[in-house]
Amino acid sequence: MREADAIGAEAGSLLGGAIGGTLIFEIFRAIEGDWLGIIFGIEMVFTAVLAGLSVARAAQLIPLVRQLRRDGYGHRALAAGLELQERADAEEAGAAAEPDRRKAWLTAGAGAATAAAGVTIATVVTSDPGVVIGLAMVVGAPVLTIRGLWGQLGGTRLWHKLLRGRFGRAVFRLGALGQQGQPEALGVGGDRTEVALGHAAEQLFAALPAAQRERLGDVPALIAKLEADALALRDRAAEPGAGERLATAVAALETLRLDLLRLHAGNGTIDELTQDIEAAQQLGEEIDIEIEARREVEGY
């Protein structure tokens, strides 16, 4: 998950820098009256290089997806993992999870000032070193500014939304090309899928060495709780938000199952599974609160 986040941050920063830099070059060209001269050529090279680097960095998702599929993860499992990661990060960060808009404005202002200074230097200074320095500031300012704003304004959440949606499904389809006989993850759309997932996860947990079971805690109780929550939500599927909660609970069960499967295969770690267990526990508590609140309303 963290590797995918790093890819998104870098690809997004490069693409945003290409767009921002192009706009700055357009202003520079208007000041200089250079519509088809050297500035235009530099602008085209700059845009092509940054856009190409952005695409190349995003393409590194393909081998990552191929590895996930080899480990038994499908797109649904990735989506569930991202949501669980967001919940765990939000709980850990607390109030700090909210975007720091004041810091973001300072970052944007510093970037704009740097770009403006670069345009001024390149325009006023006639020597070659001065022009080079000015253009370097014009090129670097938008990339570094977008990179800073990415973390300050929640760029990771936007990236996760893309990965959970059509973009992520398209990446998984590309990653599946040439891969034959990969294990299919259990589906999450059929009736009583939560029962099948829970049973499979319980069997995998029971097959672990005693020392690992003791370290992980009462995972069967968590699995049973998520399974019961999913069944309760399925009975309330017609209520607003119940379907989404059901999908999240079932996906959490699938994530636990796949983590246990990876642990058996030697591809996973206890620490990774522990993080998902903690996120699943938080999810279960939230579902319980929501179900209890609905029952109280119905009681009135």
Contacts in CASP RR format, 6 or more apart in sequence:
PFRMAT RR
TARGET T0000
AUTHOR 0000-0000-0000
METHOD contacts of the structure
MODEL  1
MREADAIGAEAGSLLGGAIGGTLIFEIFRAIEGDWLGIIFGIEMVFTAVL
AGLSVARAAQLIPLVRQLRRDGYGHRALAAGLELQERADAEEAGAAAEPD
RRKAWLTAGAGAATAAAGVTIATVVTSDPGVVIGLAMVVGAPVLTIRGLW
GQLGGTRLWHKLLRGRFGRAVFRLGALGQQGQPEALGVGGDRTEVALGHA
AEQLFAALPAAQRERLGDVPALIAKLEADALALRDRAAEPGAGERLATAV
AALETLRLDLLRLHAGNGTIDELTQDIEAAQQLGEEIDIEIEARREVEGY
1 81 0 8 1.000
1 82 0 8 1.000
1 85 0 8 1.000
3 64 0 8 1.000
4 61 0 8 1.000
4 64 0 8 1.000
4 159 0 8 1.000
4 163 0 8 1.000
5 156 0 8 1.000
5 159 0 8 1.000
7 57 0 8 1.000
7 58 0 8 1.000
7 60 0 8 1.000
7 61 0 8 1.000
7 64 0 8 1.000
8 57 0 8 1.000
8 58 0 8 1.000
8 159 0 8 1.000
9 147 0 8 1.000
9 150 0 8 1.000
9 151 0 8 1.000
9 155 0 8 1.000
9 156 0 8 1.000
9 159 0 8 1.000
10 57 0 8 1.000
11 54 0 8 1.000
11 55 0 8 1.000
11 57 0 8 1.000
11 58 0 8 1.000
12 54 0 8 1.000
12 146 0 8 1.000
12 150 0 8 1.000
12 159 0 8 1.000
13 143 0 8 1.000
13 146 0 8 1.000
13 147 0 8 1.000
13 148 0 8 1.000
13 150 0 8 1.000
14 50 0 8 1.000
14 51 0 8 1.000
14 52 0 8 1.000
14 53 0 8 1.000
14 54 0 8 1.000
14 57 0 8 1.000
14 143 0 8 1.000
15 50 0 8 1.000
15 51 0 8 1.000
15 54 0 8 1.000
16 54 0 8 1.000
16 142 0 8 1.000
16 143 0 8 1.000
16 146 0 8 1.000
17 50 0 8 1.000
17 142 0 8 1.000
17 143 0 8 1.000
17 145 0 8 1.000
17 146 0 8 1.000
18 46 0 8 1.000
18 47 0 8 1.000
18 50 0 8 1.000
18 51 0 8 1.000
18 54 0 8 1.000
18 142 0 8 1.000
19 142 0 8 1.000
20 142 0 8 1.000
20 146 0 8 1.000
21 46 0 8 1.000
21 47 0 8 1.000
21 115 0 8 1.000
21 138 0 8 1.000
21 139 0 8 1.000
21 141 0 8 1.000
21 142 0 8 1.000
22 43 0 8 1.000
22 46 0 8 1.000
22 47 0 8 1.000
24 115 0 8 1.000
24 119 0 8 1.000
24 138 0 8 1.000
24 141 0 8 1.000
24 142 0 8 1.000
25 39 0 8 1.000
25 42 0 8 1.000
25 43 0 8 1.000
25 46 0 8 1.000
25 138 0 8 1.000
26 43 0 8 1.000
27 119 0 8 1.000
28 39 0 8 1.000
28 119 0 8 1.000
28 122 0 8 1.000
28 123 0 8 1.000
28 138 0 8 1.000
29 35 0 8 1.000
29 39 0 8 1.000
29 40 0 8 1.000
29 43 0 8 1.000
31 119 0 8 1.000
31 123 0 8 1.000
32 39 0 8 1.000
32 123 0 8 1.000
34 40 0 8 1.000
42 135 0 8 1.000
46 139 0 8 1.000
50 143 0 8 1.000
61 171 0 8 1.000
62 171 0 8 1.000
62 174 0 8 1.000
62 175 0 8 1.000
65 171 0 8 1.000
65 172 0 8 1.000
65 174 0 8 1.000
65 175 0 8 1.000
66 175 0 8 1.000
66 179 0 8 1.000
68 74 0 8 1.000
68 77 0 8 1.000
68 78 0 8 1.000
69 172 0 8 1.000
69 175 0 8 1.000
69 176 0 8 1.000
69 179 0 8 1.000
69 182 0 8 1.000
70 179 0 8 1.000
70 182 0 8 1.000
71 258 0 8 1.000
71 261 0 8 1.000
71 262 0 8 1.000
71 265 0 8 1.000
71 267 0 8 1.000
72 182 0 8 1.000
72 183 0 8 1.000
72 184 0 8 1.000
72 185 0 8 1.000
72 258 0 8 1.000
72 261 0 8 1.000
72 262 0 8 1.000
73 185 0 8 1.000
73 258 0 8 1.000
74 172 0 8 1.000
74 185 0 8 1.000
75 168 0 8 1.000
75 169 0 8 1.000
75 172 0 8 1.000
76 185 0 8 1.000
76 187 0 8 1.000
76 188 0 8 1.000
76 251 0 8 1.000
76 254 0 8 1.000
77 185 0 8 1.000
77 251 0 8 1.000
77 254 0 8 1.000
77 255 0 8 1.000
77 258 0 8 1.000
78 163 0 8 1.000
78 164 0 8 1.000
78 168 0 8 1.000
78 172 0 8 1.000
79 163 0 8 1.000
79 164 0 8 1.000
79 165 0 8 1.000
79 251 0 8 1.000
80 248 0 8 1.000
80 251 0 8 1.000
80 252 0 8 1.000
80 254 0 8 1.000
80 255 0 8 1.000
81 251 0 8 1.000
81 255 0 8 1.000
81 276 0 8 1.000
81 279 0 8 1.000
82 160 0 8 1.000
82 163 0 8 1.000
82 164 0 8 1.000
83 160 0 8 1.000
83 164 0 8 1.000
83 248 0 8 1.000
83 251 0 8 1.000
84 252 0 8 1.000
84 255 0 8 1.000
84 276 0 8 1.000
84 279 0 8 1.000
84 280 0 8 1.000
84 283 0 8 1.000
85 160 0 8 1.000
85 279 0 8 1.000
86 157 0 8 1.000
86 160 0 8 1.000
87 279 0 8 1.000
87 282 0 8 1.000
87 283 0 8 1.000
88 275 0 8 1.000
88 278 0 8 1.000
88 279 0 8 1.000
88 282 0 8 1.000
89 97 0 8 1.000
90 97 0 8 1.000
91 282 0 8 1.000
99 152 0 8 1.000
99 153 0 8 1.000
99 154 0 8 1.000
100 152 0 8 1.000
101 153 0 8 1.000
103 152 0 8 1.000
104 149 0 8 1.000
104 152 0 8 1.000
104 153 0 8 1.000
107 145 0 8 1.000
107 148 0 8 1.000
107 149 0 8 1.000
107 152 0 8 1.000
108 145 0 8 1.000
108 149 0 8 1.000
110 145 0 8 1.000
111 141 0 8 1.000
111 142 0 8 1.000
111 144 0 8 1.000
111 145 0 8 1.000
112 141 0 8 1.000
112 145 0 8 1.000
114 137 0 8 1.000
114 140 0 8 1.000
114 141 0 8 1.000
114 145 0 8 1.000
115 137 0 8 1.000
115 138 0 8 1.000
115 141 0 8 1.000
115 142 0 8 1.000
117 134 0 8 1.000
117 137 0 8 1.000
118 133 0 8 1.000
118 134 0 8 1.000
118 135 0 8 1.000
118 137 0 8 1.000
118 138 0 8 1.000
118 141 0 8 1.000
119 134 0 8 1.000
119 138 0 8 1.000
121 130 0 8 1.000
121 131 0 8 1.000
121 133 0 8 1.000
121 134 0 8 1.000
121 137 0 8 1.000
122 130 0 8 1.000
122 131 0 8 1.000
122 133 0 8 1.000
122 134 0 8 1.000
122 135 0 8 1.000
122 138 0 8 1.000
125 131 0 8 1.000
125 133 0 8 1.000
125 134 0 8 1.000
150 156 0 8 1.000
162 168 0 8 1.000
163 171 0 8 1.000
176 182 0 8 1.000
185 254 0 8 1.000
185 258 0 8 1.000
186 193 0 8 1.000
186 196 0 8 1.000
186 197 0 8 1.000
186 200 0 8 1.000
186 254 0 8 1.000
186 257 0 8 1.000
187 193 0 8 1.000
187 254 0 8 1.000
188 197 0 8 1.000
188 247 0 8 1.000
188 250 0 8 1.000
188 251 0 8 1.000
188 254 0 8 1.000
189 250 0 8 1.000
193 250 0 8 1.000
194 226 0 8 1.000
194 227 0 8 1.000
194 230 0 8 1.000
194 231 0 8 1.000
194 234 0 8 1.000
194 249 0 8 1.000
194 250 0 8 1.000
194 253 0 8 1.000
195 227 0 8 1.000
195 231 0 8 1.000
197 227 0 8 1.000
197 250 0 8 1.000
197 253 0 8 1.000
197 254 0 8 1.000
197 257 0 8 1.000
198 223 0 8 1.000
198 224 0 8 1.000
198 226 0 8 1.000
198 227 0 8 1.000
198 253 0 8 1.000
198 257 0 8 1.000
200 257 0 8 1.000
201 219 0 8 1.000
201 223 0 8 1.000
201 253 0 8 1.000
201 256 0 8 1.000
201 257 0 8 1.000
201 260 0 8 1.000
202 220 0 8 1.000
202 223 0 8 1.000
204 257 0 8 1.000
204 260 0 8 1.000
204 261 0 8 1.000
204 263 0 8 1.000
204 264 0 8 1.000
205 213 0 8 1.000
205 216 0 8 1.000
205 219 0 8 1.000
205 220 0 8 1.000
205 223 0 8 1.000
205 260 0 8 1.000
206 213 0 8 1.000
206 220 0 8 1.000
207 264 0 8 1.000
208 216 0 8 1.000
208 260 0 8 1.000
208 263 0 8 1.000
208 264 0 8 1.000
212 263 0 8 1.000
212 270 0 8 1.000
213 219 0 8 1.000
215 270 0 8 1.000
216 270 0 8 1.000
216 273 0 8 1.000
216 274 0 8 1.000
216 277 0 8 1.000
219 256 0 8 1.000
219 277 0 8 1.000
222 256 0 8 1.000
222 277 0 8 1.000
222 280 0 8 1.000
222 281 0 8 1.000
223 253 0 8 1.000
223 256 0 8 1.000
225 284 0 8 1.000
226 249 0 8 1.000
226 252 0 8 1.000
226 253 0 8 1.000
226 256 0 8 1.000
226 280 0 8 1.000
226 283 0 8 1.000
226 284 0 8 1.000
227 253 0 8 1.000
229 249 0 8 1.000
229 284 0 8 1.000
229 287 0 8 1.000
229 288 0 8 1.000
229 291 0 8 1.000
230 246 0 8 1.000
230 249 0 8 1.000
230 250 0 8 1.000
230 253 0 8 1.000
232 291 0 8 1.000
233 242 0 8 1.000
233 243 0 8 1.000
233 245 0 8 1.000
233 246 0 8 1.000
233 249 0 8 1.000
233 287 0 8 1.000
233 291 0 8 1.000
234 246 0 8 1.000
236 242 0 8 1.000
236 291 0 8 1.000
236 294 0 8 1.000
237 243 0 8 1.000
237 246 0 8 1.000
239 294 0 8 1.000
245 287 0 8 1.000
245 290 0 8 1.000
248 283 0 8 1.000
249 283 0 8 1.000
249 284 0 8 1.000
249 287 0 8 1.000
252 276 0 8 1.000
252 279 0 8 1.000
252 280 0 8 1.000
252 283 0 8 1.000
255 276 0 8 1.000
255 280 0 8 1.000
256 273 0 8 1.000
256 276 0 8 1.000
256 277 0 8 1.000
256 280 0 8 1.000
259 268 0 8 1.000
259 272 0 8 1.000
259 273 0 8 1.000
259 276 0 8 1.000
260 273 0 8 1.000
262 268 0 8 1.000
263 269 0 8 1.000
263 270 0 8 1.000
263 273 0 8 1.000
END
